[in-house]
């Protein structure tokens, strides 16, 4: 390419950029995307659970029931023992002061209530929010049991779940507001 064509290309590029950046198109009124939602639909997604257990619903679940629900709803993606598969590994991971730390629910997550919150909100992946509160408590109990954090006879509910001490609870800097 000769110098003359080079400068023409550069000028064309600059002019195109200036024109693109000076576009003053403004939309007034409705754009026509999406649909309006009602209060019941909003309430269905307003399910955040805090570390202290704030937001946990009534209900309870055991490790034994959780194992059954897990095998039916979770094992296809996370493996029959939480070892991972199509989706992330849930069990193990060990300490983080190793060459290759593995972040799992059991080794990384600081609060057991986060397991409930995430499972209630997003699992199973193919049908989020389809599990009952009792089933979510049970699956949470089973995941905690597989990570050797609670005993097999433990019952998880709004009172007991926030009391579970996760191995990495002190591994994060607290946010003070």
C-alpha positions, 0 to 999 in steps of 0.5 A: 500500500502506498503512502497516499492510500495509507493516509486515506484509510487512516482518515476514513477510519477516524471519520467513521469513529467520529460519526459513530461516537456522535450519534444522538439517537435517543429513545423515548417511551417504551422500547418494547422488550420484555414483559411486566412482572407482578409482585408474586413473581418478584417475591419468588426470586426474593429469597436471599439468605444471610450468614446469620440465617436471616431469610431462611424459611420454615422447614427441615431436612435430614442427611438421609432424605438429602441423600435420596434427593441428591441422587435424584436431582444432583448426582447426574451433574455433580457425581454420586459422591459430590466428586464432580462431573458435568458440574463442579466438585462439591466435596473435598478440596483440603486447605488453601496453603497447598500448590493446587488448592481446590475450591469446593463447597466444603473447603471454600464457602464460609457459611452453610446458609450460602449452600441453602441460598444457592441451592434454593435459588439456582438448583437443580440447574435444569429446573431452578426453584423446583425443590421444596424448602424441606428438600433444600434443607435435606440436600444442604445437610447431605452436602455438609455430611459428605464434606464431614462437617456435620454428623449423619443424624443432624437435622438442618433447619432455620435454627441449626443451619446458621450454627454450622461452622464451615472450615473456611469461615475465617478465610475472608475479610469481613465487610463492615457497613 
